[in-house]
Amino acid sequence: MGLMLKKPDHVAGSAAPAIIIGCFVAFGGILYGYDTGTIGGILAMRFWRNQFSTGYINPTDNYPDVTASQSSQIVSILSAGTFFGALCAAPLADTVGRRLGLIVSTFVFCFGVILQTASTHIPLFTAGRFFAGFGVGLLSAIVPLYQSETAPKWIRGAIVGCYQLAITIGLLLAAIVNNSSHNRNDTGSYRIPIAVQFAWAIILVVGMLILPETPRYLIKRSRHDAAAKSLSRLRRLDVSHPALLEELAEVEANHNYIQSLGKASYLDLFKGTLGKRLLTGCLLQGLQQLTGVNFIFYYGTSFFQNSGIKNSFVISLITSIINVLSTFPGLYLVEKWGRRPLLLFGAIGMFVCQYIVAIVGTTSGSVVANKVLIAFVCIYIFFFACSWGPCAWVVTGELFPLKVRAKAISMTTATNWLLNWAIAFATPHMVNPGPGNANLGSKVFFIWGTFCLICIAFVYFMIYETKGLSLEQVDELYEKVGKAWQSKGFVPTVNFTEVHQAMRDPHGRSMSLADIESEVGRKRSVAHVEDGLGHGVGHEKY
């Protein structure tokens, strides 16, 4: 097995259009990452603190500031908006489509940016963050959905992982812009970083106007000719090419098979293997947040300041650069190692780093200790960015069948944002000094480290290996393999076109997938024998 990711020889057409389109759509992650990253720097800007303070004086530097409660409200309201946005993504994406859904999401996001840019007091600023968050929530569910439905199976993980890469680039751009404007003594100190987001939104909307709808969505809407044209554009094959027709037939047959099993309501998501998959996706997204990564990007600047570290803006810039660079190995390893090994590798590394940071930060306040703290925070970011960062989006994007995919991904993404909100709201009260606060300081890393330990067990017992499988073959995997640790090496054998034909028989509707496959195999063998006998009889005539 070579080091390079290479298109299999038997795969017809070109993967280049799908890869380019998938990477461009990942641009939605820049809106997510940038909006998330700006707030940490803005909260530490002196002009903003003075402008938005309601009279509270921060005892750390005796300068006007917002209270811990106000800080929680301002930061966490974005996550509240994203939670509701993610839940609304399913009806939006299933009604107007994945492509138009992304465009609508971006306009909602822009409305929130307008409110934030215009604000000079907390209420309007908070309202703007809610609407921007609502737009980001919509995007965060629809972008991986679009990518997973258009990407070739052999490189789907790397393409969907580009969404996380875009998030890290957004965080880096936020750190750069914050670092360049934070010393301004006017409203430009915070308005410039916020208004820059219009540029990212314009780029995304213009691109989505010319990109195709996903073939799987079009099949779901019974628009077969449009689905063929879309897939033709993605695979660079003629609409009559046998390989394209075969892929479309398999997607349609799988969708028909899943549809024949029953309705696709939200309640059905909690039943059978769908319930197992939904639990896996929600826990994966929730634990991604509980590893503590957004503590560093939401409150890292303020935390480093309160820890006595000078040039905290520069430290945040460095952590953002490491976050971007460390995501690239993850895009390669998610296809080379697979989902399970990469998530285990990341969880173990993060656990070790978090506990070292907690111990060093709690037991010493020296210059050397601060350097060790920064070093292991950076190493932690490497482990997160190359594993749980991209892999969480990859796995949740490929877990679910077409009929419930939008609903399920919206719920897993909403779980991510719910935990994101909880962490954003609780962290100031957990970390900061003062009445009513826990004043944990560096001890908070013990909490994140413990959740990383839980992540190790979760991956072993719950995460199935889906590397190299089509979205339709993932259904077969969950039907046939009962335990996650037995999923490595699974080889799909079901042809859903034949299964769909068998399901037309009333008797076939009550059979399991394995039973239907056996029946199809038996009929194929009988037909082969009869065909052979027919040839034999013909011989005897002559």
N, C-alpha and C positions, 0 to 999 in steps of 0.2 A: 504494500500500500504506500503510494507516494506521499510527499509532503503537501503537494498542491491540491486544492479543491478543483476537480475536473469533471466536466459534463460526461456522463456515461456514454459509451460509444453507441449503444442501441437507441439512445434518445434522439428523435428527429428534430429538425428545426434549430433555432437559436434561442439561447437563454438571455441574450443581451437585452432585448427590449423589456422583458419582465424584471430583470435586475435593475436596469436604469429607472424604470417606473417605480419599483418598490423602494429604491433608495431616495427618489425624489419625494414620494409620499411621506417617507420618514421625516421630511422637513417639518411636519406637524410637531415632532418632538422638540424642535428648537423653540417653538412657542411655549411648550410645556416647561422645558428646562430653563429658558430665559426668565419666564414669569416667576418660576420658583426661586431662581437664583438672585433676582434683583432685590427681593425684600430683605434678605439678610444684611446686605450692604446699606440699603436705605435706612433701616432701623438704627444703624450706627452713624449716619451722617449728622454732623452737628447742626447744620441749618434745618434739616428736617425735624430733628429732635426739638429744636427751639420753636419751630413753626407749629408743630402738632402737639406740643406739650400742653397739658391742662393745669400746670402748676407743680407737677412732681419734679423733685430734684434728685438725680441719681447720686447716691452716696459714694459711688466708686470714683467719679471725677467731679462731683459737685456742679453738674451742668444740667439744664432742663432736659427732661426726657419723658417718654410715656411710661406708665406703670406696667408692672408685669401682667396685670389683667388686660390692659389695653393692647399690649404687645401680643398677648395670646389671641385676642379678638382679631387684630389686624392680620396676623399670619394665618390663623386657622380658618378665617372666613373664606379664603380662597379654596381650601380643601373641602369646606362645606359645599361651596358652589360646584366643585368638581365631582363630588359624590352624587349630587342630583343630576348633574350633566351626564355622568356616566350611565345612570339609570335611564335617562331619556334617550340615550344613544341608540338603543335597540329599536324602539318604534320609529325613530327618525331614519335609521339606516335601512330598515325593512320597508318603509313607506316610500321614501324618495330615492333610495339607493345609496350605495356607499360613497359614490363620487359627489353627488349633490349634497349628501349629508356632511361631507367634509367642508364644502363651501359654506353651507349654512352655519356650521360650527364656528368657522373663522369670523363670520360677521358678528356673531354673538360675542366672541372674544374681543373684537374691535370696539364694541359698545362699552365693554368694561374698561378698556384702555383709555377711551375718551373720558370717562368719569374720573379715573385716577389722575390723568394728566391735568384735568381742570381743578382738582381738589386743593383746598388749603386747610381743611379741617378733617378730623377723623371720620365723621359720618359719611361724607361723600367718598372719601378714599376707601372706606370699608365696603360701601355699595359697589364701587368700581371693581374691587378685588373679587366680590361675589360673582358678578357677571363675567369677568374675565375667567374666573374659575369654572363657571358653568360651561363656557366655550371650550376650555382646556379639557374638561371632563368628557365632553362629547368627542373631541379629537382623540383623546387617549384610548377610547374604546373602538372608534371607527378606523383609525390608522392601522393598528395590527390586524384588524378584520380585513381591510382592503389588501394588505400585504400578503396575508396567509392565503387569501383566495385567488391571488394572481401569480404567486411564486412557484417555480418548478420545485418538486419535492426534494431534489438532491441538494438544493442550496437554500431552501426555505428558511432554515434556522438563521443563517447569516443575514438574509434579507430582512426578516422581522427584527433581528437583533440590531439592525441599523437604526431602528426607532430609538433604542436606548442610546446609541452613539449620538444621535441628533439631540437627545435630551442633555447629554453631557456637554455637547458643543454649545447648547443654549446656556447651560450653567457657566461655561467658560466665558462666553460673550458677555454675560451679565457681570461677571467678576471684572472683566476688562473695562466695560463701560462704567461700572461703579467706581473702579479705581481711578478712572480719568476724570470723573465729575464730583467725587465726594468732597473735595476741598473748596468747591465753589460756594460763595456766600450769598446765593440767591436761589430762587425756585428751580433754576436749571439744574441744580445739584440732584434733584430727584425726578424732575420732569423729563430731562433728556433720557435717562435710562428707561423710563416708562414709555415714552413716545417712540423710541427706536423700534418697539414691537410692531408698529404699523408696517415697517419694511418687511418683516418676516411674513406677516399676514398677506400682504400684496403678492409676494412671490408664490405663496402656496395657492392662493385663489387663481391666479393667472395660469399656473401649471395644471390645476384640476379642471379648468375649462377645456383643455385639449386632451386630457388623458381618458382612457376608456373606462366604462363600467366593468365590474368584475364579471367573468363568465358565469360563476356560480350563482351570483345574485340574479342574473338574467334567466338562468335555468329555473331558479326558484320562482320567478315570475312568469314562467312558461314562454319566454321570448327566445326561442331556439335559434332563429336566424341571427339575431343580435348577439347571442352568446357565441356562435360560431365566428362571427366577424371579430368580436373582442378577443377570443382565444387565438385567432389567426394573427392578430396584431401583436399579441404577447409572445407567441411562439415563432413568429415569422414563417408561417406555413400557409399554403393556400387553403381556403375553406373546404375544399374537397379532398385534402390530403388524408390518407388512411389513418395516420397517427393522430391527427387532430380529431377526426371523427370518432376514433376509438376512445380518446380521452374524454370527449364530450359525452359519449354514450355511457361510459363508466360513471361519470359524475351524475348524470341524469338517472341512471339505474339505481345508484346508491341513494339518491334523494327520494326516488319513488319507493324504494324498500323501506327507508326510515319513515316516510310519510304513512306507509301502510301499517306501521306498528301502532299508530295512534296520533292523538292531537299534539300540538306544540305549544301548550300554554305554560305560563310560569310555574304552575303547580307541578306539571310533568317533569320539570327540571330536577325536582327533588326525589324522583323515583328511579329505582333500578340502577343500571350502570350510569345513566345520566346524573343521578344524584351523587354517585361516587366521583364522577368527573368534576361536577360543580364544586364539591367539597375540596377536591384536590386543587382546583384553580383558585378558589377563594382563600384557602390556607396559604398557598404559594404567594399570592399577591399580598396577603396580610403580613406574612413573615418577612417578605422583602422589606416592608416598612419597619418592622420591629427589629431588624438588624441595626437600626440606628443611623442609617446613611443620611436621612434628611435632617437629623439633629445637626450634623456638620454643615449642611448647606443652608439650612434655615437660620441657625443660631451660631454657626462657627465663628463668624467675625466677632460677635459679642462675647462668646465663650473665651476665645483667645485673648481678647482685651481684658476680661475679668481674671484670667489666669496669669496676668502680668506679662504677657508676650507682646512686644512692640511690633509695629508694622503688621497688624492683624489683617488689613486689607490685602497685603502682599501674600501672607500665608494662605488666605482664601483663594487668591489667584493661583497659587502653586497647587493647592489641592484640586482645583478645577482642571488644571492642565493634566495632572496625573489621572484624573477621572476620564478625560477624553482619551489619552494615550493608552490607558489600560483596557479600554473597551475593545480595541482592535484585536488583541489576542483572543478575546471572547468570541468574536465573530468567526474566527477560524476554528477555535476549539469546540464550539457548539456543534459543528459538523464533523470534525475529526475525532473528538472523544465521544461525543454524544451528550444528551441532556443530563442524565443521571450522574456520570462521573464529574462533569463540570460543576454541577450544583453541590456535590459532596466536597469537592476540592475547595470551592469558595467558602462554604460554611465552616469547614475546619480552620481555614486560614483566618477568617473573620473572628472566630471564637478566640483564637490565640491572641490576636492583636488587641481585641477589645479588653481582655483581661489584663494584658500588659499595660495598656493605657490607664486602666482603672487603678491598678496597683501603684504605678509610678506617680500618677497625678494625686493619689490620696496620701502617699507616704512622704513625698518630698515636693518642695516648691523652689528648688534651686534652678539655676540657669541650665545646668546639665539635664535636670529632670524635664524642663520645658522642651529641650531639644529632643529628648527621647519621646516625649508625648507627641510632638509634631511628627517625628519619624514614623512612629507606629500608626498614627492616624493616616498618614500617607500610604503605608503598606496595607492597612485595612481597606482604604479606597481602592487599591489595586485589586485585592481579592474580590471586593464587591463588583467593581466595574467589569471584570472579565468573566463573571459568573452570574450572580443573582441579578445584576442589573439587566443585561440583555435576555438571559435565559427565562426569566419569569414571563416576559412578553411572548417569547417564542413558544413556550409550553402552553400557555393559556390560549394562544392563537390557533393551536392545532388540536385541541382536546375534543371539540364538540362537532356533532353532525350539522349539516347545513340548515335543517329546519329550525334549530334552536341556537345556532351559532351567535347571532347578533344578541339575543337575549342573554345567553350564558356569559359571553365576553363582557357585556355591559355590567353584569352582576359581579364578575371577578374584578373588573376594573373599579367598580364602586367600592368593593372591599378594600382595595388598595388605598383609595382616597379616604375612606372612613378611618382607617388606621393612621393615614397621613394627617388627617384633621386631629385625631386624638393626641398624636405625638406633638403636633404643632401647638395645640392648646395647652397640653399638660407640661411641656418641657420648661417654660419659664418658671412655673411654680415648683417644678422638681429641682431645678438647677440654681436659680437665683437666691441670693440672701434676702432677708427682710421678713416682716411679719406675715404669717400665713403661708410662707414658702418653705419647702423642704431643705433648701440649701445643700443639695447633694454634691454640686460641683462635679468633679471627675468621677465620683462614685456612680454617676449615672451610667458609666460604661460597663459596670458590673451587670446592670439590667440588660443592656444591649447584648453583651457577651453571653448571657444565659439564654437569650432567645436564639442566638447563633447555634448554641448547643442543641436546642430543640429542633433547629433546621436540619441538623445532621440526621436525626431519627426520622424526621418527616420525609426527607428525600428517599431514604432507604425503604421505608414502608409504603410510600404513597405515589412516588413519581415513576411512571412508566417510561421506558425508552422508546421514543417515537422518531428517532433519527432515520432518514431515508424512506419513511412511509408517506404515501399520499394522504391527504385529509380523509379520504374514503377508507383507506386501509387502517387508519387509527380506530375506526368503528369496529373493524374485524378484530383488532388487537384486544380491545376491551371486552368483546364478546367471548373470546377464546382463552385469554390469560387471566387467571384469577388473582395473582399476586404480583405486585410491582417488581419485586426482585427477580421474578421469573421472566420478565419481558425482554431481557437482552437476548439478541439472536433470533427474535421472532421473525418468521418468514410468512408473509401473506399468501394465501392460496385461493381466496374467493374471487370469482369473477361476478361482479354485481349485475352485469347485463344478463347472465344466465340465471342468477338469483331472482331478478325481477320477473323473468319469464316464468320461473317456477312458482312465484307468488300469485300468478294469475289463476292457478289451480286453487279452488276453495280449501282443499286439504292442506296446501302449502302455507296458508296464512296462519295456521296454528302451530307451525313447526319453528324450532330454533334455527339460528343461522347455520350452526354446525350440521343440524339434521338436513336442512335444505341443501347445503353443500354436498353432503353424502348422497342425497337423492339425485342431484345433478350429475355427480360422478357416476352413479349407477346407470342412469339413463344414457350417459355418454358412452359407457362401456358396452351396454346392450346395443346401442346404435352402431358402435364399431364392429361388434361381432356380427350383427345382421348384415352390415355392409360387406364384411369379409365373406360371409356365406353367399351373399348375392353374387359376388365376383366368382366364387367357386362354382355355383350353378351355371353361370354363364359359360364358364370354361368347358363344363361337361357337354354343353350343347354342341360345341364345336369339336 
